[in-house]
Structure formats: structure tokens, C-alpha cells
Amino acid sequence: MNTWNQIYNPLGNAGLSTIAAAVPVVTLLVLIASGKVKAHIAAIIAVIVTNLITIFVFTMPAGMSVRATLLGVVTGFFPIGWIVLNVIFLYQVTVRCGKFELLKRAVGGVTEDRRLQLLLIAFSFGAFFEGASGFGTPVAITGAVLIGLGFSPLAASGLSLIANTAPVAFGALGTPIQGLSSVTGLDPYILGAMVGRQLPLFSLIVPFWVVWAFAGWRGMKEVWPAILVTGVSFAVPQYVISNHINPWIVDIGASLISMGALILFLKVWQPQQLWLSPKLRGRDESAATMASAPPLDKTPLTQSELWSALLPWIIVCILMLIWGNGAFKTWANANFTWNYAVPDLDKLIFKVPPVAAKPTPEGAVFSFTYLSFTGTGMLIAAIISGLLMGFSPLKLIAEYGRTIRICAISLITISAMLAIGTLTRLSGVDATLGLAFAATGVLYPFFGTLLGWLGVALTGSDTASNVLFGNLQKITSEQLGLSPILMAAANSSGGVMGKMIDAQSIVVASTATNWYGHEGSILRYVFLHSIVLACLVGLFVTLQAYVYPFTELVLK
């Protein structure tokens, strides 16, 4: 079996090699943002371009390149596409049986104000699902709920993506932190504590940002007390739990406290003027696609109706907590797993210095952990909910068939996106981009943070970005005399702002909001928000590095 070492400067010139490495992601983003090429076609074109770059520029053997692509296609469906399919299935079931109408009335009973609904659903409720399961679940659920509440498709999708940033670093019960620890060898508790000293500031900013993006400066000022309550009640627990308890339950604890604090606050405070428009301020091209929504029934829900409306989501919460639990995953993966090591690929590609301290084989194993997949827990939740709501097994099967037809194009797109991510990782293309950031010297705290942003934009996952660039952050920071703990954590903290522009998240959002074919509009809307917030994180990390160091952590 022939092995192959990754090559990070195939053209003999760092600048030209970096440009070549950027071609795949630039191709993908430009095609999507143009609005003239459908997302699934853009993704397929980008897959072909990526293969050409890896084979003819980075000299990856063609057989390895094709196998890596196919591994990525399958990985795209399991677990990401599997989550999306089953979240949409649950949503369709609740709509069909009328329970979603009751949920809308329940949320409307808390507040009819669209700005406050965003805080409750997109930020706090979404953060819970980020903490419990991550990997696309929060955007899929909050996007579907917001569109069901009557928000415009661009508002529902774009604002769900922006809101799903601050909790990402601690998502899926701390999986990104665990991944970062595994590649750097640094203590996950210390890494989690450092991230917990970076992100709480942005947990305060993001709720204001989301409402400002939706309603403008004046609209935001009118509800600033509620925004402040939401942000503080999330940011403070985020800091306390990450620094003094553990990095695994940060999002779940902070989101529950935030939701509870906001609901209690709204019992004693409401804005003077209700904001009832479902559209984004200014131009909202998606508004023209909206059917005229009937007025919301303001009849108070009975106790039984309230529990009936909440039942599917309570079931989801319970099962997501079980599925995210480490003990359950360990048991399920020990008994219900099929591992397929891709022949002529697994452990035959080597990462080499300076990306790795020594030649390190790259694994290429498809782990079909079919029971522990988050999507499987979501499917079980949907089936239980459907049966309790009166669906027969045959009716559930028919509804699932309809859901597959709804999601088919999106699933193809997501699989193609992951094919690009997997291929760029195994070929070393991602590492070439990372080395370009690492060459920025004294500005490295800023650009190293943006490297995390780039990693998530490329891979769609803060965990994957941490695994991809975590060790590079450690090596580079040590060479520059910076704290490896600070820069490893910055990779994760910067990465959260890339979550809103990664292609698979955008496809998840367009699927959840039934706004297929408009991924370019969503990308154009969120791109500037993503860049600006990522730069703000980079500036804050730079202050940590040079002005007010947080590098010496002592956990008690």
C-alpha cells in the first residue's frame, strides 16, 4: 500500500499555493452568493474543482482524492443530513396534527412582539439545542419554529444563523472542547475555562445584534431591557459554569436560565409598542413569497392545550439530553456501530510538520454509529410524538415519505458540502490556508482567531475546525511566545462566528424555512455580520494576548 505525505507549498511559493488552496471554497461561495446557480449544482461544481486542485496542484493520488470525496458524501448524510431530515419530519408531524398552531399561541401568550420572540426562540431556545445536540439541530429547529410563527423566510433563516453563534463552542455537550483537547493535549477544563473568558462578552452582544439586524436601532432600543436580561442571564452562567464546574453542560445550563429569566421578566415588563411585522427592516426579498397569515388566535390556552403544544418539544429535549450524554454514547457505540475503514485511504495519508509535530497518519473511517446519531434520537422523538398525537404507523410512514421528497435536494447539497470539507482536510488544502494565517507574526492573535472562523466556514463544524487547526494553533503560538491555551481557545471562539456562513448551515436554514433555492440570498445577508463579529472576537483575543492577559488559569 502506497502512502502519501501532505504537501503544503506545492507551487514553491507560499502566496501562490495559498491562492490555489483557496480556489475550492471561493468557487463554492461565489457560485452560491451569485444567486444564479442553485446550491446543489454549485456544491457539485465545487466538488469537481476541489478534486482537480487536490490532484493536479497538491499531487494527491487520484484514487485517494476520489475515495476521500465519497467518504465525505456519506459523512454528509450521516450525521448532518440525518439530523435535518428528522427535524423537518417532526415539524411536519406537529403541523399536520395542529399542535404547531397551539405552540404559536403558547409563544404568542408569552409575547406577540416579534423582537422578543426572536430572543426566546432563536437565541435561548436555540442555545439549548446547540448544547444538547449541536451539528445543525438548533438552526433546523429554530428556523422551522420561526417560519411557523410567521416570520419571513429570510428573517427566520438569517436570524437563526446569527443567533446560533455564542453557544457553538460548547455545543453537543462540549464536543468542540473535547476535540480541541484531543489534538492539542491540553486539559479540556482549562480550554473550556479560557473559551468561557472569551465568549460571554459576545453572549451579551449577540442578542442585541440579532434584534438590531431584524428591527433596526430604534426597534432595538425599545426592548433593550429584555435584551439585556436575555444576554446577562446567558453570559454570566456561561462564564460561571465553564470556569467553575465543567465545559460539558455550559449551554444547557445557561440557556435554561436565560429562557426562564426572559419569561419571568416579560410577566412584569412589556414594550410600549408591539413590533408585529414579520419582515426584516429595509429590503426583505423573501417577504413577497409569504402568504397572508391569518391573525393569531389570542384565546388563552387551557392547561391541557399548553402541555399538548409543548409535548413534542419536551420529548425532543429529553431525548436530546439522553443522546448527548457521554455514558449513553459510549454504550451505544460499543454495541450498535459499524466501522468501515476506507481501503487505500485510511492511515495512508500523513500530516507532516509544521502542521503536525511529527508525521501523523490521517484516519479515514466511516463510523456508522446508527443508534447514537443525533438524528436517530430526533427520529425516535418524532415517532413517539406522532403516536401520542394520534398518528397511525402508516400515516407516519406516509409523512416521512413526504419529508424525504421535501428534503431531497438539500440532502444532496449537504453531502456535497461535506465531500469538499473532507477532501480539503485529507489533502492538506485546509492546512495550507492555515499556514498563511500563521505567518502573520505579531498580528497572529487576531488572524489566528480568524483561522478558527475560516475552519468552521470550510468544515461546517467548530469541532472539525478545532481538530483541523488546534495543533497548528498550539505550535504557532509556542513559536511566537504566546499562550497555547489562549490561541487554542481562540480557534474555537473565533470559529463560532463562521457557523453562520458555512454552506451546510445555510442549506439547513433554507430547508427548515421552506425557502429552497435561495441559499445565495441567505449567504449574502449573513456574510457581513459573520465577518464583523469574527473580527471583534479577534480584537478581543488580541487584547487578551498583549494588554490584559488571561493566560494563567487556576481552576479551583
QUIDATA-V375100 format. One record per residue. N is the residue number from 1. D_LAST is the distance of its C-alpha to the last C-alpha in Angstrom with 2 decimals. Layout:
# QUIDATA-V375100
N,D_LAST
N,D_LAST
This chain:
# QUIDATA-V375100
1,50.15
2,49.71
3,46.31
4,45.56
5,43.17
6,41.89
7,43.56
8,41.73
9,44.64
10,47.71
11,49.99
12,49.30
13,48.18
14,44.58
15,45.80
16,48.35
17,46.05
18,43.43
19,46.21
20,47.33
21,43.82
22,43.60
23,46.91
24,45.68
25,43.06
26,45.35
27,48.19
28,46.24
29,44.93
30,48.29
31,50.24
32,48.01
33,47.88
34,51.66
35,52.22
36,55.34
37,53.91
38,52.43
39,48.84
40,49.77
41,52.56
42,50.31
43,47.74
44,50.52
45,51.96
46,48.58
47,48.17
48,51.56
49,50.76
50,47.47
51,49.40
52,51.98
53,49.39
54,47.50
55,50.79
56,52.96
57,50.51
58,47.51
59,49.89
60,48.00
61,50.51
62,52.08
63,51.48
64,47.73
65,47.66
66,49.47
67,47.35
68,44.11
69,45.65
70,46.56
71,43.10
72,41.72
73,44.34
74,43.33
75,39.59
76,40.43
77,41.82
78,39.22
79,36.64
80,37.10
81,40.69
82,40.18
83,37.57
84,39.90
85,42.92
86,41.40
87,39.75
88,43.19
89,44.77
90,42.67
91,43.53
92,47.22
93,47.28
94,45.84
95,48.38
96,51.29
97,50.78
98,50.22
99,46.64
100,45.48
101,47.86
102,46.18
103,42.75
104,44.21
105,45.50
106,42.14
107,40.37
108,43.35
109,42.93
110,39.49
111,40.99
112,43.99
113,42.63
114,42.02
115,39.27
116,37.24
117,38.03
118,36.52
119,33.24
120,33.17
121,34.40
122,33.73
123,30.26
124,28.51
125,30.49
126,30.42
127,26.63
128,26.47
129,28.78
130,26.97
131,23.79
132,25.84
133,28.20
134,28.51
135,31.27
136,33.80
137,33.45
138,32.30
139,35.09
140,37.62
141,36.82
142,36.40
143,39.41
144,41.51
145,40.48
146,41.18
147,44.53
148,45.34
149,44.60
150,47.18
151,45.30
152,47.25
153,46.42
154,45.13
155,42.97
156,41.56
157,40.84
158,39.84
159,37.56
160,35.85
161,35.11
162,33.79
163,31.60
164,30.11
165,28.07
166,24.77
167,23.52
168,24.88
169,21.92
170,20.10
171,23.48
172,24.63
173,21.30
174,19.58
175,22.47
176,22.58
177,19.00
178,19.91
179,23.15
180,21.62
181,19.37
182,22.49
183,24.61
184,22.26
185,20.42
186,17.10
187,13.96
188,14.43
189,10.81
190,10.84
191,14.35
192,13.67
193,11.13
194,13.95
195,16.58
196,14.78
197,15.27
198,18.88
199,20.35
200,19.69
201,22.37
202,24.73
203,23.93
204,25.40
205,28.28
206,29.40
207,30.62
208,32.69
209,33.87
210,35.04
211,37.00
212,38.45
213,39.56
214,41.25
215,42.76
216,42.78
217,41.59
218,43.62
219,42.61
220,38.93
221,39.35
222,40.95
223,37.88
224,35.11
225,33.65
226,33.16
227,31.74
228,29.23
229,28.18
230,27.86
231,25.81
232,23.44
233,22.89
234,21.97
235,20.09
236,17.67
237,16.61
238,16.58
239,13.99
240,11.82
241,12.18
242,11.81
243,8.61
244,6.80
245,9.17
246,11.22
247,14.06
248,16.81
249,17.49
250,16.94
251,20.69
252,21.79
253,19.57
254,20.29
255,23.98
256,24.64
257,23.25
258,25.30
259,28.41
260,28.24
261,27.74
262,30.65
263,32.97
264,32.41
265,32.93
266,36.15
267,37.52
268,37.78
269,38.32
270,40.58
271,41.96
272,45.39
273,46.84
274,46.01
275,45.64
276,47.57
277,48.46
278,46.98
279,47.62
280,45.71
281,46.85
282,49.55
283,50.91
284,49.81
285,52.05
286,50.79
287,52.09
288,55.61
289,54.65
290,53.50
291,55.85
292,56.42
293,53.84
294,55.26
295,53.91
296,50.86
297,51.80
298,50.26
299,51.15
300,48.10
301,46.86
302,47.39
303,44.51
304,45.83
305,46.29
306,42.74
307,41.32
308,43.88
309,42.73
310,39.05
311,39.65
312,39.66
313,36.43
314,34.74
315,35.91
316,34.57
317,31.11
318,31.01
319,32.30
320,30.08
321,26.98
322,28.56
323,29.61
324,26.21
325,24.53
326,23.67
327,25.34
328,28.47
329,28.67
330,28.39
331,31.13
332,33.33
333,33.13
334,33.99
335,37.05
336,38.24
337,38.09
338,40.76
339,39.76
340,42.42
341,42.06
342,44.35
343,47.10
344,47.78
345,44.48
346,41.48
347,39.97
348,43.05
349,41.51
350,39.31
351,36.79
352,37.37
353,35.99
354,34.86
355,33.38
356,32.20
357,31.51
358,34.39
359,36.88
360,35.04
361,37.01
362,36.52
363,36.55
364,39.11
365,38.71
366,39.37
367,37.16
368,39.01
369,36.27
370,38.58
371,36.86
372,33.27
373,34.46
374,33.20
375,36.86
376,37.86
377,35.58
378,37.07
379,40.56
380,40.01
381,38.71
382,41.83
383,44.15
384,42.76
385,42.93
386,46.43
387,47.73
388,46.36
389,48.00
390,51.34
391,51.63
392,53.65
393,52.51
394,55.41
395,54.52
396,50.91
397,52.28
398,54.61
399,51.82
400,49.73
401,52.74
402,52.98
403,49.29
404,49.82
405,52.76
406,50.72
407,47.88
408,49.99
409,50.19
410,46.51
411,45.58
412,47.84
413,46.19
414,42.62
415,43.70
416,45.35
417,42.27
418,40.14
419,42.97
420,42.62
421,38.84
422,39.17
423,42.07
424,40.54
425,37.42
426,39.50
427,42.04
428,39.62
429,40.87
430,37.39
431,36.19
432,39.14
433,38.03
434,34.49
435,35.88
436,37.82
437,34.66
438,33.10
439,36.11
440,35.30
441,33.82
442,32.26
443,32.33
444,30.26
445,27.09
446,29.49
447,31.55
448,28.76
449,27.35
450,30.91
451,31.01
452,28.45
453,30.76
454,33.72
455,32.14
456,31.65
457,35.09
458,36.57
459,34.86
460,34.05
461,30.53
462,27.15
463,26.37
464,29.63
465,29.07
466,25.69
467,27.43
468,30.40
469,28.91
470,25.30
471,26.43
472,28.91
473,26.22
474,24.28
475,27.52
476,28.87
477,25.82
478,25.67
479,29.41
480,29.08
481,26.26
482,23.81
483,20.24
484,20.65
485,17.32
486,18.77
487,22.14
488,21.23
489,19.28
490,22.30
491,24.56
492,23.01
493,22.81
494,26.34
495,27.53
496,27.08
497,29.95
498,32.19
499,31.98
500,34.66
501,37.23
502,36.91
503,40.25
504,39.23
505,37.22
506,40.32
507,42.51
508,40.24
509,40.53
510,44.31
511,44.70
512,42.69
513,44.76
514,48.09
515,48.66
516,49.64
517,51.06
518,49.32
519,46.27
520,47.53
521,47.49
522,43.90
523,42.85
524,44.77
525,43.18
526,39.50
527,39.80
528,39.64
529,36.74
530,34.83
531,35.73
532,34.94
533,31.50
534,30.63
535,31.82
536,29.70
537,26.56
538,27.90
539,28.43
540,24.92
541,23.51
542,26.06
543,24.79
544,21.25
545,22.85
546,25.22
547,24.72
548,21.17
549,18.91
550,15.56
551,15.56
552,12.91
553,9.58
554,6.38
555,3.74
556,0.00
